[in-house]
Each structure stands twice: as C-alpha cells, then as structure tokens.
Amino acid sequence: MVIYPLGIVGPWEIVIIALIVLLLFGGKKIPELMKGLGKGVKSFKEGLNEVEKDIKDVDSTLKDDKSGDKN
C-alpha cells in the first residue's frame, strides 16, 4: 500500500477525477476544454517569457549605468 503525502494526487485519484470530468462534460466537450486549456497555458508561458525578458533588459541597463558611473 502506497501512502501519498497531502497535496499529491495518486493514480487512482486521477482516474476518479477523469471519470467525474467525463460525466460532467461529456465526451464531445472534453476536446474543446483541453484545446482551451492548451491555449491558456501557451498564453501564460508567452507572458512569463516576456516578463523574464523585460527583467533581463532592466537588469542589463542597470549594470550598464553602474559601470558607466564608475568611469
């Protein structure tokens, strides 16, 4: 018997959740839901990459300003 710590979903929990989703939304709606979820994840990743790029740009600008002040 495998005991999972709180917050970790085991294989049987995933099966139960999948069955509940199937019952609630039906087989025809699930591909549409997954497509929407995929688009949302893609959009989130693009936004995250954009923020990381902005932070790197600001960081490099600050480093350039500091090195220019010392000269």
MDAnalysis code that builds the backbone (N, CA, C; Angstrom):
import MDAnalysis as mda
import numpy as np

u = mda.Universe.empty(213, n_residues=71, atom_resindex=np.repeat(np.arange(71), 3), trajectory=True)
u.add_TopologyAttr("name", ["N", "CA", "C"] * 71)
u.add_TopologyAttr("resid", np.arange(1, 72))
u.add_TopologyAttr("resname", ["MET", "VAL", "ILE", "TYR", "PRO", "LEU", "GLY", "ILE", "VAL", "GLY", "PRO", "TRP", "GLU", "ILE", "VAL", "ILE", "ILE", "ALA", "LEU", "ILE", "VAL", "LEU", "LEU", "LEU", "PHE", "GLY", "GLY", "LYS", "LYS", "ILE", "PRO", "GLU", "LEU", "MET", "LYS", "GLY", "LEU", "GLY", "LYS", "GLY", "VAL", "LYS", "SER", "PHE", "LYS", "GLU", "GLY", "LEU", "ASN", "GLU", "VAL", "GLU", "LYS", "ASP", "ILE", "LYS", "ASP", "VAL", "ASP", "SER", "THR", "LEU", "LYS", "ASP", "ASP", "LYS", "SER", "GLY", "ASP", "LYS", "ASN"])
u.atoms.positions = np.array([
    [0.843, -1.185, 0.000],
    [0.000, 0.000, 0.000],
    [0.884, 1.243, 0.000],
    [0.632, 2.126, -0.943],
    [1.407, 3.354, -1.066],
    [0.626, 4.482, -0.412],
    [1.278, 5.211, 0.458],
    [0.640, 6.352, 1.119],
    [1.257, 7.618, 0.539],
    [0.397, 8.453, -0.026],
    [0.855, 9.709, -0.623],
    [0.707, 10.836, 0.391],
    [1.690, 11.711, 0.477],
    [1.569, 12.862, 1.371],
    [0.423, 13.775, 0.908],
    [-0.028, 14.608, 1.795],
    [-1.109, 15.534, 1.442],
    [-0.689, 16.425, 0.274],
    [-1.597, 16.655, -0.627],
    [-1.322, 17.528, -1.756],
    [-0.831, 16.812, -2.993],
    [-0.480, 15.542, -2.893],
    [-0.025, 14.793, -4.057],
    [-1.155, 13.873, -4.502],
    [-1.488, 13.951, -5.767],
    [-2.575, 13.158, -6.308],
    [-2.007, 11.848, -6.839],
    [-2.560, 10.759, -6.364],
    [-2.119, 9.446, -6.789],
    [-2.835, 9.005, -8.050],
    [-2.475, 7.842, -8.578],
    [-3.064, 7.369, -9.836],
    [-4.571, 7.126, -9.750],
    [-5.052, 6.602, -8.627],
    [-6.488, 6.359, -8.517],
    [-7.277, 7.665, -8.436],
    [-6.710, 8.665, -7.805],
    [-7.379, 9.963, -7.735],
    [-7.501, 10.581, -9.131],
    [-6.454, 10.397, -9.950],
    [-6.501, 10.921, -11.315],
    [-7.600, 10.221, -12.114],
    [-7.722, 8.914, -11.940],
    [-8.772, 8.164, -12.645],
    [-10.151, 8.644, -12.211],
    [-10.343, 8.837, -10.926],
    [-11.635, 9.298, -10.420],
    [-11.954, 10.696, -10.941],
    [-10.975, 11.589, -10.932],
    [-11.186, 12.945, -11.441],
    [-11.531, 12.907, -12.925],
    [-10.835, 12.070, -13.692],
    [-11.114, 11.956, -15.128],
    [-12.529, 11.450, -15.365],
    [-12.977, 10.483, -14.586],
    [-14.343, 9.971, -14.733],
    [-15.383, 11.028, -14.385],
    [-15.129, 11.798, -13.345],
    [-16.061, 12.867, -12.970],
    [-16.137, 13.913, -14.073],
    [-14.990, 14.300, -14.631],
    [-14.981, 15.278, -15.732],
    [-15.731, 14.720, -16.931],
    [-15.530, 13.459, -17.241],
    [-16.229, 12.825, -18.358],
    [-17.738, 12.838, -18.128],
    [-18.159, 12.544, -16.914],
    [-19.585, 12.544, -16.608],
    [-20.185, 13.947, -16.659],
    [-19.443, 14.928, -16.172],
    [-19.968, 16.297, -16.129],
    [-20.046, 16.941, -17.510],
    [-19.015, 16.770, -18.319],
    [-18.932, 17.498, -19.576],
    [-19.243, 16.654, -20.799],
    [-19.181, 15.361, -20.698],
    [-19.445, 14.502, -21.845],
    [-18.226, 14.391, -22.739],
    [-18.251, 13.387, -23.595],
    [-17.109, 13.108, -24.460],
    [-16.866, 14.158, -25.528],
    [-17.921, 14.845, -25.960],
    [-17.754, 15.828, -27.040],
    [-17.144, 17.132, -26.555],
    [-17.372, 17.492, -25.316],
    [-16.883, 18.768, -24.798],
    [-15.422, 18.708, -24.339],
    [-14.941, 17.542, -23.990],
    [-13.596, 17.428, -23.425],
    [-12.511, 17.913, -24.390],
    [-12.541, 17.551, -25.689],
    [-11.503, 18.094, -26.582],
    [-11.521, 19.622, -26.657],
    [-12.714, 20.210, -26.617],
    [-12.808, 21.672, -26.633],
    [-12.206, 22.267, -25.363],
    [-12.479, 21.632, -24.232],
    [-11.917, 22.107, -22.968],
    [-10.396, 22.003, -22.963],
    [-9.882, 20.900, -23.469],
    [-8.424, 20.707, -23.494],
    [-7.754, 21.691, -24.451],
    [-8.421, 21.980, -25.569],
    [-7.885, 22.958, -26.520],
    [-7.809, 24.331, -25.870],
    [-8.863, 24.707, -25.175],
    [-8.866, 25.985, -24.469],
    [-7.819, 26.034, -23.376],
    [-7.659, 24.918, -22.659],
    [-6.646, 24.851, -21.614],
    [-5.247, 24.975, -22.213],
    [-5.021, 24.325, -23.339],
    [-3.724, 24.410, -24.012],
    [-3.407, 25.826, -24.460],
    [-4.411, 26.515, -24.994],
    [-4.210, 27.911, -25.407],
    [-3.896, 28.792, -24.203],
    [-4.580, 28.523, -23.098],
    [-4.320, 29.297, -21.887],
    [-2.913, 29.092, -21.364],
    [-2.449, 27.855, -21.366],
    [-1.092, 27.550, -20.902],
    [-0.062, 28.199, -21.821],
    [-0.310, 28.131, -23.129],
    [0.612, 28.744, -24.099],
    [0.688, 30.256, -23.874],
    [-0.464, 30.882, -23.677],
    [-0.500, 32.321, -23.437],
    [0.231, 32.677, -22.146],
    [0.042, 31.871, -21.118],
    [0.722, 32.112, -19.847],
    [2.237, 32.019, -20.007],
    [2.700, 31.005, -20.729],
    [4.140, 30.842, -20.947],
    [4.713, 32.008, -21.743],
    [3.978, 32.470, -22.759],
    [4.448, 33.617, -23.542],
    [4.549, 34.855, -22.662],
    [3.567, 35.074, -21.818],
    [3.609, 36.212, -20.906],
    [4.755, 36.099, -19.925],
    [4.991, 34.901, -19.411],
    [6.086, 34.674, -18.477],
    [7.432, 34.941, -19.157],
    [7.595, 34.467, -20.386],
    [8.845, 34.715, -21.122],
    [9.042, 36.199, -21.377],
    [7.958, 36.912, -21.671],
    [8.051, 38.353, -21.916],
    [8.488, 39.092, -20.651],
    [7.933, 38.709, -19.511],
    [8.309, 39.341, -18.242],
    [9.774, 39.044, -17.922],
    [10.210, 37.801, -18.132],
    [11.608, 37.459, -17.883],
    [12.536, 38.272, -18.779],
    [12.147, 38.458, -20.036],
    [12.959, 39.254, -20.963],
    [13.030, 40.706, -20.495],
    [11.905, 41.253, -20.054],
    [11.895, 42.625, -19.561],
    [12.788, 42.782, -18.333],
    [12.750, 41.807, -17.438],
    [13.583, 41.864, -16.237],
    [15.060, 41.817, -16.617],
    [15.416, 40.965, -17.568],
    [16.814, 40.885, -18.012],
    [17.244, 42.193, -18.667],
    [16.353, 42.809, -19.450],
    [16.681, 44.083, -20.085],
    [16.930, 45.172, -19.043],
    [16.079, 45.240, -18.036],
    [16.242, 46.240, -16.980],
    [17.519, 45.968, -16.201],
    [17.784, 44.704, -15.909],
    [18.990, 44.339, -15.173],
    [20.246, 44.737, -15.945],
    [20.264, 44.444, -17.248],
    [21.445, 44.805, -18.040],
    [21.584, 46.319, -18.158],
    [20.470, 47.038, -18.225],
    [20.515, 48.501, -18.279],
    [21.083, 49.060, -16.981],
    [20.645, 48.505, -15.850],
    [21.166, 48.963, -14.563],
    [22.657, 48.666, -14.429],
    [23.094, 47.508, -14.890],
    [24.520, 47.167, -14.827],
    [25.334, 48.107, -15.704],
    [24.795, 48.450, -16.884],
    [25.486, 49.367, -17.772],
    [25.597, 50.762, -17.137],
    [24.521, 51.205, -16.473],
    [24.532, 52.504, -15.829],
    [25.545, 52.541, -14.686],
    [25.620, 51.467, -13.917],
    [26.566, 51.422, -12.799],
    [27.991, 51.408, -13.291],
    [28.260, 50.674, -14.370],
    [29.620, 50.619, -14.885],
    [30.006, 51.958, -15.523],
    [29.039, 52.682, -16.054],
    [29.308, 53.996, -16.648],
    [29.575, 55.040, -15.602],
    [28.966, 54.900, -14.413],
    [29.171, 55.866, -13.339],
    [30.563, 55.773, -12.747],
    [31.168, 54.587, -12.765],
    [32.479, 54.388, -12.156],
    [33.595, 54.972, -13.021],
    [33.339, 55.116, -14.312],
    [34.396, 55.620, -15.210],
    [34.441, 57.071, -15.171],
])
